[in-house]
Amino acid sequence: MLTLIVPVYNKEQYLPRCVDALLAQTSRDYEILLIDDGSTDRSGRICDGYAAAHPGSIRVIHKENGGLAAARNTGIEAARGEWVTFPDPDDWVEPEYVKTFQALQQETGADLVCTGFWVDEGDSRFLGYPDGPTVTMTGREGSRALLLPPRMGGFSWNKIYRLELLQRHDLRFRSDVGAAEDLDFAYRYLQYAKDVCFCPSKRTCHYDQHPGSATHSAFSRRNLQDFRTYELLARDQDPALSRAARDEICVTAVNHLWSMLEADGMDPHAKKVLLGHIRRNLWTHLTSSMYGRGRKSQALTAAVSPRLFAFLKRKARSRAL
């Protein structure tokens, strides 16, 4: 059985779409755990309503607000399935979501299965991954693939994890790694996984990029925690993975610097930290094959003059409007 752990905090607008999609699965070998993380809107009542209407499929746990990592960890502790996954409450899944995971796992015996997804942005839809064949890898190769081709990334909602491995090695989500908590969790899990199955062509999830989603959030000092996971990967014994992590540190720092400047706010401490990350990893980024000239030019400009970087970014944005 697969346990679907949904962390819920103030998502009343999107929650019904998420839960209805989970209830519409073509496979019935699953349970839904709704973890109400101290919501202050109607989310908790919506969760209770679904549990009352579907007592055999849905359980609800209400807890004090502790953040995404704590909510997911509560779900791991309460899971009854052999496998777990973590759909987000503001995204939605296809009817074959559960069945696809189960079929791929049974075919390959993998400890981690990763599928493709769609990115929904308004009326537009994009491929989350390019088309490609199903790939089976060792856990070590899966660690590389978090950042390197076939680049399956760290998202938690398009992967299933073996609960027994999580319990045996006391693997839980960390709350001190910022927005990179999914990547951190996947990387640590893959240290113990024997085999990985990655099937990018089976797109089972819809990653909804609405204005309130995490990728549209304003900069805060908490974003500085994002680098802890990349720094962990940068210490990996695999030179290619280590280099890719340093590349991501530079790119992430440039993105966060722009988020801060775009809001017309300047945090001197954050600026110093971000510029340090950019400048220490600039050569790795400039000589990388993962990103093109545009990204590299931005990083170089930001390293030399954040003010010029912000001016050019605003000018480019005004031209695009």
Backbone bond lengths (Angstrom), bond angles and torsions (degrees), N, CA, C in turn:
res aa  C-N    CA-C-N  psi(-1)  N-CA   C-N-CA  omega(-1)  CA-C   N-CA-C  phi
1 M - - - 1.471 - - 1.527 109.73 -
2 L 1.320 115.25 146.53 1.461 122.65 178.89 1.529 109.10 -107.67
3 T 1.327 116.74 125.75 1.459 121.60 175.52 1.517 109.47 -95.25
4 L 1.321 116.14 123.18 1.463 122.88 179.46 1.528 107.48 -97.43
5 I 1.325 116.77 107.27 1.464 122.25 -176.29 1.524 108.82 -97.34
6 V 1.335 116.15 113.87 1.460 121.63 -176.48 1.528 109.30 -112.10
7 P 1.325 118.40 107.87 1.471 120.57 177.04 1.527 109.25 -78.78
8 V 1.316 117.37 127.82 1.464 121.08 -172.67 1.521 110.11 -122.74
9 Y 1.318 116.22 121.66 1.463 120.80 172.22 1.524 108.63 -143.15
10 N 1.325 115.88 108.30 1.469 122.87 174.92 1.530 112.38 51.84
11 K 1.327 115.77 55.98 1.460 121.36 179.81 1.536 111.15 -124.41
12 E 1.326 117.16 36.14 1.456 119.78 -175.21 1.534 112.62 -58.72
13 Q 1.321 117.90 -28.73 1.457 121.34 -178.09 1.530 112.08 -68.88
14 Y 1.330 116.52 -33.90 1.465 120.85 -173.11 1.524 113.71 -107.90
15 L 1.322 117.66 -19.54 1.459 121.90 -171.43 1.530 114.24 -56.85
16 P 1.335 119.79 -44.79 1.469 118.06 179.60 1.527 113.48 -59.07
17 R 1.313 117.66 -39.96 1.466 119.86 178.07 1.516 110.53 -61.38
18 C 1.335 117.32 -42.98 1.454 122.09 179.59 1.524 111.24 -61.80
19 V 1.330 117.18 -51.69 1.463 120.53 -174.53 1.524 111.10 -70.22
20 D 1.327 117.80 -39.05 1.462 119.97 177.57 1.525 111.23 -59.35
21 A 1.344 116.48 -39.36 1.464 120.14 178.95 1.527 110.80 -66.92
22 L 1.320 117.44 -37.23 1.459 120.60 178.20 1.530 111.40 -68.48
23 L 1.317 116.46 -36.09 1.466 120.30 178.87 1.524 112.35 -72.53
24 A 1.330 117.30 -17.94 1.469 121.38 -176.84 1.525 112.61 -90.30
25 Q 1.329 118.15 16.34 1.458 121.45 -176.50 1.529 112.14 -66.74
26 T 1.332 115.14 142.70 1.469 120.43 179.06 1.529 111.60 -75.15
27 S 1.320 117.41 -22.74 1.461 121.61 172.49 1.518 108.48 -97.10
28 R 1.333 117.34 142.36 1.458 120.90 179.65 1.529 112.07 -104.42
29 D 1.324 117.63 3.06 1.458 121.12 -175.75 1.531 110.15 -87.24
30 Y 1.316 115.60 65.83 1.460 120.53 -179.40 1.524 110.14 -158.40
31 E 1.308 115.77 165.00 1.458 122.88 171.43 1.525 108.02 -133.22
32 I 1.328 115.80 154.05 1.457 121.61 178.97 1.527 108.12 -113.63
33 L 1.331 116.12 125.12 1.457 121.75 175.26 1.529 108.03 -110.65
34 L 1.314 117.33 113.32 1.458 122.34 176.75 1.526 107.90 -96.95
35 I 1.325 116.51 116.16 1.468 121.61 -177.54 1.532 107.63 -103.88
36 D 1.338 115.84 99.73 1.467 120.72 178.87 1.527 108.37 -79.05
37 D 1.326 115.16 107.54 1.461 121.86 -173.40 1.532 111.20 -90.14
38 G 1.333 115.83 56.84 1.464 120.42 177.84 1.509 113.88 68.66
39 S 1.326 117.73 37.28 1.474 121.16 -178.97 1.529 110.67 -59.17
40 T 1.325 114.90 144.36 1.466 120.50 177.49 1.519 112.11 -106.93
41 D 1.328 117.81 -2.17 1.460 121.24 174.59 1.532 107.98 -100.89
42 R 1.317 118.45 -154.47 1.453 122.37 -176.49 1.531 113.33 -85.56
43 S 1.311 117.69 5.58 1.465 120.21 -175.49 1.526 112.57 -56.99
44 G 1.327 117.80 -44.23 1.453 120.76 -179.30 1.519 112.34 -61.05
45 R 1.313 117.19 -41.31 1.471 120.91 179.23 1.519 110.76 -68.85
46 I 1.323 116.73 -35.81 1.468 120.14 177.23 1.529 109.42 -64.18
47 C 1.320 116.76 -42.52 1.466 120.58 177.53 1.529 110.77 -58.83
48 D 1.323 116.81 -46.04 1.462 121.11 -179.10 1.521 111.09 -63.00
49 G 1.328 116.28 -37.78 1.457 120.00 178.79 1.522 112.07 -62.99
50 Y 1.314 116.61 -42.50 1.467 120.11 178.22 1.529 110.87 -66.61
51 A 1.328 117.64 -40.36 1.465 120.12 179.89 1.523 111.21 -64.37
52 A 1.334 116.46 -38.19 1.462 119.95 179.05 1.525 111.11 -66.97
53 A 1.326 115.75 -36.55 1.470 119.84 -178.66 1.523 112.49 -79.74
54 H 1.327 117.61 -23.24 1.475 121.52 -176.96 1.532 109.76 -134.29
55 P 1.327 117.78 63.11 1.479 120.18 -174.33 1.522 113.80 -64.00
56 G 1.318 118.30 -22.87 1.452 120.06 -179.86 1.511 113.87 -84.30
57 S 1.340 117.07 -11.49 1.463 120.76 -174.57 1.518 113.76 -118.04
58 I 1.347 116.53 -25.79 1.462 119.68 -170.95 1.520 110.77 -125.58
59 R 1.330 115.15 132.80 1.455 122.35 168.92 1.532 108.73 -120.04
60 V 1.326 116.08 148.32 1.463 121.77 179.64 1.519 109.09 -121.66
61 I 1.318 115.48 136.05 1.466 121.28 172.13 1.525 107.31 -122.09
62 H 1.329 115.99 122.49 1.455 121.18 175.33 1.524 109.03 -98.44
63 K 1.313 117.06 132.04 1.455 121.68 -179.68 1.522 110.31 -142.55
64 E 1.323 115.21 162.86 1.453 119.37 174.12 1.521 109.45 -66.46
65 N 1.327 115.31 151.12 1.456 119.35 -178.16 1.526 110.91 -61.67
66 G 1.326 115.16 125.56 1.462 120.12 179.50 1.508 113.02 -137.96
67 G 1.332 116.71 -0.11 1.453 120.26 179.58 1.519 112.75 98.24
68 L 1.330 114.57 169.67 1.467 121.79 -174.33 1.525 112.29 -59.82
69 A 1.322 117.35 -46.67 1.461 120.23 -177.26 1.527 110.75 -60.76
70 A 1.326 117.13 -45.89 1.465 120.71 -178.86 1.521 111.14 -63.96
71 A 1.334 117.49 -38.34 1.466 120.69 179.19 1.524 110.66 -64.70
72 R 1.319 116.88 -45.33 1.470 119.70 178.47 1.524 111.24 -64.22
73 N 1.321 117.38 -38.95 1.459 120.39 179.40 1.524 111.45 -65.43
74 T 1.323 117.03 -35.82 1.462 120.67 174.28 1.521 109.90 -60.41
75 G 1.323 116.43 -40.62 1.460 120.62 177.95 1.510 112.61 -64.94
76 I 1.336 117.05 -40.70 1.466 120.85 178.05 1.528 109.92 -59.93
77 E 1.328 116.98 -43.16 1.465 120.74 -179.19 1.525 111.82 -64.29
78 A 1.324 117.35 -31.52 1.469 120.90 -175.08 1.527 113.67 -96.60
79 A 1.339 117.70 -6.68 1.468 121.38 -174.29 1.520 111.76 -63.21
80 R 1.330 115.69 142.04 1.460 122.57 177.32 1.529 112.26 -110.31
81 G 1.316 116.61 -8.36 1.456 120.33 -177.92 1.510 112.45 -83.18
82 E 1.321 115.49 165.27 1.467 120.95 174.66 1.528 110.36 -76.14
83 W 1.339 114.75 -24.49 1.459 121.97 -177.83 1.517 109.44 -126.62
84 V 1.361 116.44 154.64 1.461 120.95 176.45 1.523 109.29 -134.55
85 T 1.329 114.78 150.92 1.458 122.20 170.90 1.518 107.63 -145.67
86 F 1.333 117.49 171.75 1.455 120.50 -166.15 1.537 112.54 -135.64
87 P 1.332 118.74 72.21 1.460 120.14 177.10 1.531 110.94 -62.98
88 D 1.316 116.99 141.84 1.456 121.44 175.22 1.525 109.77 -85.79
89 P 1.339 117.86 145.92 1.466 120.61 -174.30 1.525 114.62 -72.04
90 D 1.336 118.04 -15.81 1.455 120.03 178.55 1.531 112.09 -103.04
91 D 1.335 117.02 8.12 1.464 122.07 172.55 1.529 108.54 -110.31
92 W 1.325 116.37 -179.43 1.465 119.18 177.28 1.518 109.53 -149.23
93 V 1.328 116.06 164.43 1.462 120.35 -173.53 1.521 110.42 -127.76
94 E 1.326 115.07 160.87 1.462 122.10 177.04 1.536 110.36 -78.10
95 P 1.328 118.04 159.34 1.473 120.54 179.53 1.528 113.82 -60.35
96 E 1.347 118.13 -22.77 1.461 121.68 -179.07 1.531 112.76 -92.57
97 Y 1.322 117.44 9.51 1.475 122.49 -176.78 1.527 111.33 -52.07
98 V 1.310 117.51 -59.00 1.460 121.53 -177.20 1.524 111.18 -67.71
99 K 1.321 117.01 -45.70 1.467 121.30 -177.52 1.519 111.61 -60.32
100 T 1.330 117.12 -39.19 1.465 121.32 -179.73 1.521 110.90 -64.75
101 F 1.325 116.61 -47.04 1.461 120.02 176.69 1.523 110.93 -56.38
102 Q 1.327 116.37 -48.41 1.456 120.77 -175.81 1.531 111.68 -64.63
103 A 1.321 116.72 -41.56 1.464 120.01 -179.11 1.527 111.19 -65.55
104 L 1.334 117.19 -44.46 1.463 120.65 -179.68 1.530 110.95 -64.71
105 Q 1.323 116.81 -39.67 1.454 119.25 179.59 1.525 111.24 -66.34
106 Q 1.317 116.66 -42.11 1.463 120.16 179.97 1.523 111.58 -66.72
107 E 1.322 116.84 -34.55 1.470 120.29 179.72 1.526 112.04 -70.28
108 T 1.331 117.02 -35.23 1.460 120.70 -170.97 1.526 114.28 -109.66
109 G 1.332 117.76 -21.33 1.463 120.86 -175.34 1.514 113.56 70.94
110 A 1.330 117.96 16.28 1.461 122.14 -174.07 1.530 111.93 -69.12
111 D 1.337 115.30 152.01 1.464 122.02 175.49 1.521 111.90 -84.29
112 L 1.314 116.68 -16.95 1.462 121.70 175.04 1.521 108.04 -140.45
113 V 1.330 116.12 132.26 1.467 121.74 176.11 1.525 107.84 -121.22
114 C 1.317 115.89 132.53 1.466 122.36 -179.39 1.527 109.06 -126.77
115 T 1.342 116.59 130.52 1.462 121.19 178.99 1.526 111.02 -113.48
116 G 1.322 115.53 171.94 1.453 121.43 176.77 1.521 111.84 -78.08
117 F 1.333 116.18 176.71 1.465 120.68 -179.72 1.522 109.80 -157.16
118 W 1.326 114.32 167.92 1.457 122.76 173.69 1.523 109.05 -106.81
119 V 1.320 116.59 148.15 1.459 121.96 170.01 1.525 106.99 -106.55
120 D 1.323 116.83 116.05 1.464 122.58 178.91 1.524 109.09 -101.02
121 E 1.322 115.87 123.12 1.460 121.12 179.16 1.526 108.27 -133.49
122 G 1.334 116.19 98.47 1.462 120.38 -174.24 1.517 110.07 64.34
123 D 1.327 115.81 -125.31 1.465 121.14 179.02 1.526 112.57 -90.71
124 S 1.319 116.79 2.61 1.467 120.83 -177.44 1.528 110.35 -102.50
125 R 1.326 115.18 152.29 1.460 121.42 178.85 1.525 108.61 -137.31
126 F 1.335 115.77 134.47 1.453 121.58 -177.55 1.527 110.21 -128.81
127 L 1.328 115.67 158.94 1.452 120.74 175.68 1.526 109.70 -74.25
128 G 1.328 116.43 130.28 1.457 119.24 174.85 1.519 111.77 -71.24
129 Y 1.342 116.51 -36.87 1.455 123.48 174.57 1.524 108.25 -128.56
130 P 1.323 118.65 149.82 1.466 120.10 170.39 1.529 109.98 -63.53
131 D 1.311 116.32 156.89 1.465 119.77 174.53 1.527 109.50 -60.12
132 G 1.308 114.54 144.05 1.463 119.21 178.70 1.507 110.38 -170.70
133 P 1.317 117.71 164.81 1.460 121.36 -179.11 1.523 111.38 -73.65
134 T 1.315 115.84 161.29 1.456 120.74 172.14 1.524 109.11 -68.10
135 V 1.322 116.34 132.06 1.459 122.24 -176.08 1.523 108.97 -120.05
136 T 1.322 116.77 132.19 1.460 120.94 170.44 1.522 108.40 -108.87
137 M 1.321 115.51 136.83 1.457 121.63 -173.57 1.514 109.54 -138.31
138 T 1.310 115.90 162.87 1.453 120.66 167.35 1.528 108.44 -74.87
139 G 1.323 116.68 166.06 1.455 119.74 176.36 1.517 111.40 -60.01
140 R 1.334 116.80 -36.35 1.466 120.76 179.10 1.520 110.82 -64.61
141 E 1.329 115.83 -43.32 1.464 119.70 177.20 1.526 110.68 -67.10
142 G 1.332 116.58 -32.63 1.461 120.29 176.40 1.512 111.84 -63.84
143 S 1.334 117.13 -36.34 1.468 120.51 176.17 1.521 110.61 -60.62
144 R 1.331 116.42 -44.26 1.466 120.20 176.68 1.519 111.53 -60.83
145 A 1.326 115.40 -39.68 1.465 120.66 -174.83 1.530 113.07 -71.59
146 L 1.323 118.02 -7.39 1.460 119.34 174.17 1.531 110.65 -64.55
147 L 1.334 116.64 -34.38 1.465 121.15 -178.58 1.516 113.75 -120.50
148 L 1.336 117.58 -21.62 1.459 121.97 -175.51 1.522 110.54 -111.26
149 P 1.338 118.46 157.40 1.464 120.69 178.62 1.519 111.42 -51.87
150 P 1.334 117.12 135.51 1.475 128.23 10.54 1.522 115.53 -79.59
151 R 1.301 119.28 7.11 1.472 127.40 169.50 1.526 112.76 50.37
152 M 1.316 115.65 78.06 1.461 119.65 179.57 1.527 112.92 -88.85
153 G 1.339 118.41 -8.66 1.454 120.44 176.31 1.519 112.67 69.87
154 G 1.334 115.28 179.07 1.446 119.67 -174.79 1.507 116.28 -104.81
155 F 1.338 118.94 0.58 1.457 121.71 -175.36 1.528 111.51 -47.73
156 S 1.326 116.14 141.70 1.464 120.33 -178.14 1.522 113.30 -93.33
157 W 1.323 117.81 -18.50 1.471 120.55 -174.45 1.528 112.98 -86.28
158 N 1.315 118.99 -8.53 1.467 120.58 175.50 1.529 111.75 -114.83
159 K 1.324 115.38 25.58 1.463 121.85 178.44 1.526 109.73 -136.59
160 I 1.332 116.54 150.47 1.456 120.40 169.09 1.523 108.66 -116.44
161 Y 1.330 114.17 144.15 1.459 122.55 -177.09 1.527 109.11 -120.80
162 R 1.332 116.13 142.11 1.461 121.34 178.27 1.542 108.62 -76.84
163 L 1.335 116.45 118.14 1.456 120.83 -175.07 1.529 111.88 -60.79
164 E 1.317 117.48 -36.43 1.460 120.55 -178.93 1.531 111.61 -61.16
165 L 1.330 117.32 -36.69 1.462 120.18 177.23 1.527 111.05 -68.59
166 L 1.328 116.57 -38.85 1.468 119.86 177.67 1.521 110.25 -62.19
167 Q 1.315 116.50 -42.43 1.462 120.47 -178.22 1.526 111.67 -71.52
168 R 1.338 116.51 -43.04 1.462 119.83 -176.31 1.525 111.83 -63.49
169 H 1.335 116.41 -37.19 1.465 120.04 -176.32 1.521 112.70 -106.03
170 D 1.341 116.12 11.69 1.471 122.33 176.86 1.534 111.06 51.18
171 L 1.323 115.84 48.71 1.460 121.44 -179.21 1.524 109.57 -89.57
172 R 1.313 115.96 124.05 1.462 122.13 178.93 1.526 108.44 -139.01
173 F 1.322 115.78 163.83 1.454 120.42 175.82 1.528 108.99 -72.64
174 R 1.324 115.52 142.89 1.461 121.73 177.91 1.522 109.80 -98.32
175 S 1.323 115.64 144.12 1.463 120.70 -178.42 1.526 112.56 -97.78
176 D 1.335 117.21 1.56 1.469 120.20 -174.53 1.523 112.46 -113.42
177 V 1.347 116.79 23.27 1.466 119.99 -179.65 1.526 111.53 -121.29
178 G 1.324 116.89 19.21 1.457 120.75 175.08 1.514 113.60 60.30
179 A 1.331 115.40 -143.09 1.459 121.48 -177.08 1.522 112.58 -74.21
180 A 1.333 117.89 -5.33 1.466 121.31 -179.14 1.527 112.04 -92.14
181 E 1.345 117.88 17.45 1.467 119.76 -175.59 1.531 112.14 -64.39
182 D 1.336 118.24 -32.66 1.466 119.88 177.31 1.524 110.97 -66.14
183 L 1.322 116.47 -45.21 1.464 121.09 179.26 1.525 110.67 -63.22
184 D 1.314 116.73 -42.95 1.462 121.67 178.81 1.526 110.66 -60.10
185 F 1.336 116.41 -44.38 1.469 121.47 -179.15 1.527 110.44 -64.08
186 A 1.330 117.10 -46.02 1.461 121.00 -179.47 1.530 111.17 -62.92
187 Y 1.321 116.85 -42.71 1.469 120.62 -178.27 1.525 110.86 -63.21
188 R 1.324 117.35 -45.14 1.463 119.98 -179.05 1.528 110.77 -68.43
189 Y 1.329 117.46 -36.35 1.465 120.55 177.57 1.528 111.03 -64.08
190 L 1.311 116.36 -40.33 1.461 120.33 -175.94 1.529 113.18 -69.29
191 Q 1.314 116.95 -11.90 1.459 119.02 174.00 1.526 110.97 -68.38
192 Y 1.330 116.76 -18.70 1.468 121.90 -177.35 1.528 112.94 -115.32
193 A 1.324 117.99 -12.10 1.462 121.30 -178.77 1.525 110.19 -77.22
194 K 1.328 116.76 137.09 1.458 120.81 178.43 1.522 111.77 -82.35
195 D 1.338 116.19 -43.65 1.463 120.06 -174.87 1.524 110.67 -137.94
196 V 1.329 114.91 151.46 1.459 123.37 -178.70 1.521 108.76 -130.25
197 C 1.317 116.53 139.45 1.467 122.12 173.13 1.524 108.48 -118.55
198 F 1.329 116.66 123.61 1.468 122.49 179.72 1.518 108.25 -121.28
199 C 1.338 115.86 117.85 1.461 121.61 -177.61 1.528 109.43 -124.46
200 P 1.343 118.12 84.92 1.470 121.01 -174.36 1.518 114.05 -68.08
201 S 1.333 118.29 -23.12 1.471 120.36 -174.72 1.527 113.28 -79.24
202 K 1.327 117.96 -17.94 1.472 121.01 177.07 1.521 107.41 -93.12
203 R 1.324 116.78 99.20 1.463 122.47 -174.33 1.529 109.44 -94.89
204 T 1.307 115.45 105.58 1.459 121.03 -172.26 1.519 113.66 -106.26
205 C 1.337 117.95 -12.18 1.467 121.68 -173.29 1.526 110.63 -122.85
206 H 1.332 115.05 154.51 1.461 122.31 173.84 1.528 108.45 -120.54
207 Y 1.325 115.25 111.94 1.459 122.90 -179.07 1.523 107.21 -90.65
208 D 1.322 117.18 104.77 1.458 123.12 -170.11 1.524 110.61 -88.88
209 Q 1.327 116.26 112.01 1.463 121.38 -179.91 1.524 110.26 -93.65
210 H 1.319 116.18 69.90 1.460 121.37 176.72 1.525 109.52 -87.22
211 P 1.350 118.70 165.84 1.470 120.71 -174.68 1.516 114.84 -57.49
212 G 1.323 119.20 -26.09 1.461 120.94 -177.97 1.505 114.24 -92.90
213 S 1.331 117.60 3.08 1.464 119.83 -177.23 1.519 110.55 -73.87
214 A 1.338 114.92 166.28 1.465 120.13 -173.48 1.518 112.12 -60.08
215 T 1.338 117.92 -34.69 1.460 120.16 -177.01 1.522 112.75 -71.99
216 H 1.333 116.81 -10.84 1.457 120.64 178.27 1.532 111.55 -106.14
217 S 1.334 118.03 9.12 1.451 121.00 -177.06 1.519 110.77 -75.67
218 A 1.349 116.43 150.07 1.448 122.03 178.51 1.523 110.23 -71.84
219 F 1.328 115.92 159.57 1.458 120.68 -179.35 1.521 110.95 -70.24
220 S 1.320 115.64 142.22 1.460 122.16 170.75 1.522 107.44 -144.95
221 R 1.322 116.49 167.70 1.474 119.68 -179.58 1.522 111.53 -61.39
222 R 1.333 117.24 -23.65 1.462 119.17 178.00 1.525 111.04 -60.50
223 N 1.335 117.28 -26.22 1.459 120.23 178.56 1.528 112.13 -62.55
224 L 1.323 116.78 -22.26 1.463 119.39 178.85 1.526 111.29 -67.22
225 Q 1.345 117.37 -20.05 1.456 120.15 177.42 1.531 111.83 -70.49
226 D 1.328 117.38 -20.09 1.466 120.89 -177.97 1.528 112.12 -55.13
227 F 1.325 117.00 -29.56 1.460 120.57 -173.11 1.526 112.69 -74.79
228 R 1.332 118.16 -17.15 1.472 120.19 -176.13 1.523 111.37 -61.74
229 T 1.325 117.03 -39.92 1.461 119.09 179.76 1.520 110.99 -69.25
230 Y 1.334 117.40 -43.69 1.463 119.66 178.95 1.528 111.04 -63.69
231 E 1.327 116.55 -35.18 1.464 119.29 177.40 1.527 110.57 -67.89
232 L 1.343 116.91 -34.46 1.465 120.46 174.63 1.524 110.53 -62.35
233 L 1.338 116.34 -46.26 1.464 120.09 179.36 1.527 111.36 -67.87
234 A 1.331 116.96 -30.19 1.464 120.38 179.43 1.525 111.85 -67.03
235 R 1.340 117.35 -18.71 1.465 121.27 177.39 1.527 112.04 -93.37
236 D 1.333 116.67 3.74 1.456 120.21 179.37 1.536 110.03 -63.18
237 Q 1.341 115.94 149.33 1.464 120.69 -178.81 1.522 113.14 -71.19
238 D 1.321 116.82 -16.34 1.467 121.39 178.07 1.534 108.31 -79.44
239 P 1.333 118.94 113.22 1.462 120.71 -176.96 1.531 113.55 -58.76
240 A 1.342 117.25 -37.49 1.464 120.38 -178.32 1.526 110.92 -67.55
241 L 1.330 117.39 -42.71 1.459 121.10 178.57 1.519 110.37 -67.07
242 S 1.322 116.66 -41.72 1.466 120.83 177.73 1.525 111.16 -59.35
243 R 1.322 116.00 -43.71 1.472 120.14 179.20 1.520 111.05 -65.81
244 A 1.327 117.17 -41.77 1.463 120.82 178.98 1.523 111.05 -62.45
245 A 1.325 117.10 -36.76 1.463 120.69 178.34 1.523 110.88 -65.97
246 R 1.319 117.15 -41.47 1.471 119.97 177.89 1.523 110.51 -65.37
247 D 1.318 116.65 -36.03 1.464 121.64 175.07 1.531 109.80 -59.45
248 E 1.348 116.06 -45.30 1.464 120.56 -179.18 1.529 111.97 -67.63
249 I 1.321 116.90 -32.45 1.461 119.72 176.61 1.524 109.88 -60.01
250 C 1.321 116.33 -45.41 1.463 120.45 -179.64 1.529 110.78 -63.51
251 V 1.317 117.07 -47.63 1.469 121.31 -178.41 1.527 110.98 -62.93
252 T 1.326 116.12 -44.43 1.464 120.19 -179.69 1.523 110.88 -63.69
253 A 1.315 117.44 -39.91 1.458 121.08 178.92 1.526 111.43 -64.22
254 V 1.330 116.73 -40.16 1.470 120.29 177.30 1.526 109.94 -63.54
255 N 1.328 116.84 -43.74 1.465 120.28 179.25 1.521 111.91 -62.14
256 H 1.323 116.97 -43.28 1.467 120.09 179.97 1.525 111.30 -68.87
257 L 1.321 117.05 -36.34 1.460 119.77 177.36 1.521 110.27 -61.67
258 W 1.319 116.66 -42.69 1.459 120.28 178.49 1.528 110.81 -65.82
259 S 1.319 118.60 -40.87 1.467 121.08 178.51 1.519 110.86 -59.02
260 M 1.323 116.19 -39.90 1.461 120.29 179.41 1.527 110.84 -69.67
261 L 1.319 117.05 -45.02 1.464 120.62 -179.06 1.530 111.67 -68.97
262 E 1.330 116.41 -34.58 1.454 120.65 -179.37 1.520 111.51 -62.58
263 A 1.310 116.46 -32.53 1.465 121.40 179.65 1.524 111.61 -82.73
264 D 1.338 116.24 5.51 1.469 121.97 -179.01 1.526 111.59 57.67
265 G 1.322 115.61 29.57 1.463 120.17 176.18 1.508 109.01 -116.06
266 M 1.313 116.39 146.69 1.453 119.39 179.56 1.518 108.92 -133.73
267 D 1.300 115.14 111.86 1.459 122.65 175.32 1.525 106.15 -98.85
268 P 1.327 118.53 106.73 1.476 120.27 -175.17 1.523 113.32 -55.88
269 H 1.343 116.76 -40.23 1.468 119.20 179.50 1.521 110.70 -64.97
270 A 1.339 116.60 -47.18 1.467 120.43 -179.59 1.527 110.27 -62.51
271 K 1.321 116.38 -41.77 1.466 119.98 178.68 1.521 110.83 -58.67
272 K 1.321 117.13 -44.17 1.457 121.13 -179.75 1.526 111.08 -62.78
273 V 1.331 116.37 -43.65 1.460 120.53 -179.85 1.527 110.65 -64.23
274 L 1.327 116.79 -46.22 1.466 120.89 -177.36 1.526 111.28 -64.85
275 L 1.321 116.44 -44.08 1.463 119.06 178.80 1.528 110.91 -64.34
276 G 1.321 116.81 -34.36 1.455 119.86 176.29 1.522 111.44 -62.37
277 H 1.337 116.63 -44.11 1.464 120.29 177.79 1.528 111.32 -63.09
278 I 1.327 116.26 -42.06 1.470 119.64 -178.84 1.524 110.48 -64.32
279 R 1.311 116.63 -49.07 1.459 120.15 -173.69 1.527 112.64 -70.20
280 R 1.344 117.21 -35.40 1.470 119.16 179.57 1.525 112.43 -69.89
281 N 1.322 116.03 -27.33 1.467 119.94 -174.97 1.529 112.86 -113.35
282 L 1.328 116.02 10.56 1.459 120.05 -175.26 1.526 112.21 -63.64
283 W 1.331 117.98 -44.67 1.469 119.50 -177.15 1.520 110.63 -63.76
284 T 1.321 116.78 -40.69 1.468 119.97 177.00 1.523 110.19 -58.99
285 H 1.329 116.21 -42.23 1.469 120.15 -179.02 1.526 111.39 -68.30
286 L 1.313 116.93 -43.45 1.463 120.63 -176.77 1.525 111.90 -66.17
287 T 1.305 117.27 -26.75 1.474 121.01 -179.22 1.529 111.87 -101.16
288 S 1.322 116.37 10.94 1.460 121.12 -178.51 1.523 110.99 -83.50
289 S 1.326 115.63 151.52 1.469 120.73 174.23 1.524 111.69 -98.26
290 M 1.320 117.80 1.12 1.465 121.99 -175.47 1.527 112.20 -80.77
291 Y 1.327 117.19 -26.01 1.460 120.75 -176.23 1.525 110.33 -128.48
292 G 1.348 114.89 155.68 1.453 120.91 -176.17 1.516 113.86 -91.28
293 R 1.326 114.95 -173.25 1.462 120.88 -175.46 1.520 113.04 -62.34
294 G 1.341 116.72 -36.93 1.454 119.75 -177.56 1.513 112.19 -59.75
295 R 1.325 115.98 -49.41 1.467 120.70 178.65 1.527 110.97 -61.84
296 K 1.311 115.78 -42.67 1.459 119.75 -177.26 1.528 111.26 -67.07
297 S 1.321 116.66 -38.13 1.468 120.22 177.66 1.525 110.83 -63.69
298 Q 1.335 116.47 -40.38 1.460 120.11 177.92 1.527 111.14 -62.49
299 A 1.326 116.06 -44.39 1.460 119.67 -179.22 1.524 110.97 -63.31
300 L 1.321 116.61 -43.17 1.460 120.53 -179.92 1.528 110.71 -63.53
301 T 1.333 117.29 -44.29 1.460 121.21 178.92 1.514 111.21 -63.27
302 A 1.348 116.87 -44.19 1.463 120.79 179.82 1.525 111.15 -61.71
303 A 1.336 116.65 -38.83 1.462 120.29 -179.25 1.524 111.40 -66.01
304 V 1.331 116.73 -35.34 1.463 121.18 -177.30 1.519 111.37 -83.26
305 S 1.350 116.38 -45.84 1.461 120.30 -174.95 1.528 110.36 -151.32
306 P 1.316 119.36 98.71 1.468 121.24 177.09 1.528 112.34 -56.89
307 R 1.331 116.60 -33.63 1.466 119.76 -179.65 1.530 110.59 -66.04
308 L 1.325 117.21 -44.62 1.461 120.68 177.58 1.530 110.03 -65.58
309 F 1.319 116.88 -40.27 1.465 121.61 177.27 1.524 110.77 -56.24
310 A 1.340 117.11 -47.61 1.458 120.89 -179.48 1.528 111.14 -65.54
311 F 1.351 116.28 -39.88 1.468 120.26 179.01 1.526 111.24 -60.88
312 L 1.320 116.88 -46.34 1.462 120.86 -178.30 1.527 111.38 -68.22
313 K 1.331 117.68 -37.11 1.459 120.63 177.80 1.521 110.77 -64.37
314 R 1.319 117.25 -43.80 1.474 120.50 179.88 1.527 110.78 -66.56
315 K 1.315 116.04 -37.69 1.463 119.69 178.73 1.521 111.05 -65.06
316 A 1.334 116.49 -42.20 1.458 120.64 178.68 1.516 111.10 -65.68
317 R 1.318 117.02 -36.95 1.456 120.23 179.55 1.520 111.17 -68.28
318 S 1.348 117.16 -39.84 1.457 119.86 -179.78 1.523 111.23 -65.94
319 R 1.319 117.19 -33.00 1.466 121.06 177.37 1.524 111.23 -68.10
320 A 1.327 115.47 -32.91 1.462 119.95 -177.45 1.513 113.06 -75.85
321 L 1.340 116.39 -20.99 1.475 120.04 -177.98 1.511 111.79 -76.97
